[in-house]
Amino acid sequence: MRWTKKAQGRGYARQLFDFAKEMSAEKGLPLIIGTDMREYAEMYEHFGCEVFNTVTASNGVTRYGLIYRP
């Protein structure tokens, strides 16, 4: 899902991520996220995730694997 300009800066991503973090902590499981957008990877890092893997495909697209440990 791509965020529209109208939704940016309103805290929606933070709200969704906070909910996911709560569920992660409640279940005692890590939260694993994958994205091919550097900006999203940086946002998730800001929210407390760590990059655990990056893979660049032959077409130049880089996938970022991130983890949040409760």
C-alpha positions in Angstrom: 0.0 0.0 0.0 1.3 3.4 -0.9 0.5 6.4 1.3 -1.0 9.3 -0.5 0.3 12.8 0.1 -2.9 13.6 1.9 -2.1 10.9 4.6 1.6 11.8 5.1 2.5 13.5 8.3 -0.7 12.6 10.1 0.8 9.7 12.2 -1.1 6.9 10.5 2.0 4.8 10.0 3.0 5.3 13.6 -0.4 4.2 14.8 -0.4 1.1 12.7 3.1 0.2 13.8 2.4 0.8 17.4 -0.5 -1.6 17.2 1.7 -4.2 15.5 4.3 -3.7 18.2 1.6 -4.3 20.9 0.5 -7.5 19.2 4.2 -8.6 18.9 4.8 -8.0 22.6 1.5 -9.7 23.6 2.3 -12.8 21.6 6.0 -12.7 22.5 7.0 -12.8 18.9 9.3 -10.6 16.8 7.8 -8.4 14.1 9.3 -9.0 10.7 8.9 -6.4 7.9 10.1 -6.4 4.3 10.1 -3.5 1.9 11.8 -2.4 -1.3 11.6 1.3 -0.4 14.6 2.8 1.4 12.4 5.6 2.8 10.1 3.0 4.4 13.1 1.1 5.8 14.3 4.3 7.4 10.9 5.0 8.8 10.8 1.5 10.4 14.2 2.0 11.8 13.0 5.3 13.3 10.1 3.3 14.9 12.6 0.9 16.6 13.3 -1.8 14.0 16.8 -3.1 13.0 17.8 -3.9 9.4 18.9 -7.6 9.4 19.2 -8.2 5.7 19.5 -6.4 2.4 19.4 -8.0 -1.0 19.8 -6.2 -4.3 18.3 -8.0 -7.3 19.8 -8.0 -10.8 17.4 -5.3 -11.8 18.9 -3.0 -9.1 15.9 -3.2 -6.7 17.1 -3.5 -3.0 14.9 -5.4 -0.5 15.3 -4.5 3.1 14.5 -7.0 5.9 13.7 -5.4 9.2 12.9 -6.9 12.7 11.4 -5.5 15.8 12.1 -7.5 19.0 9.6 -6.8 21.8 
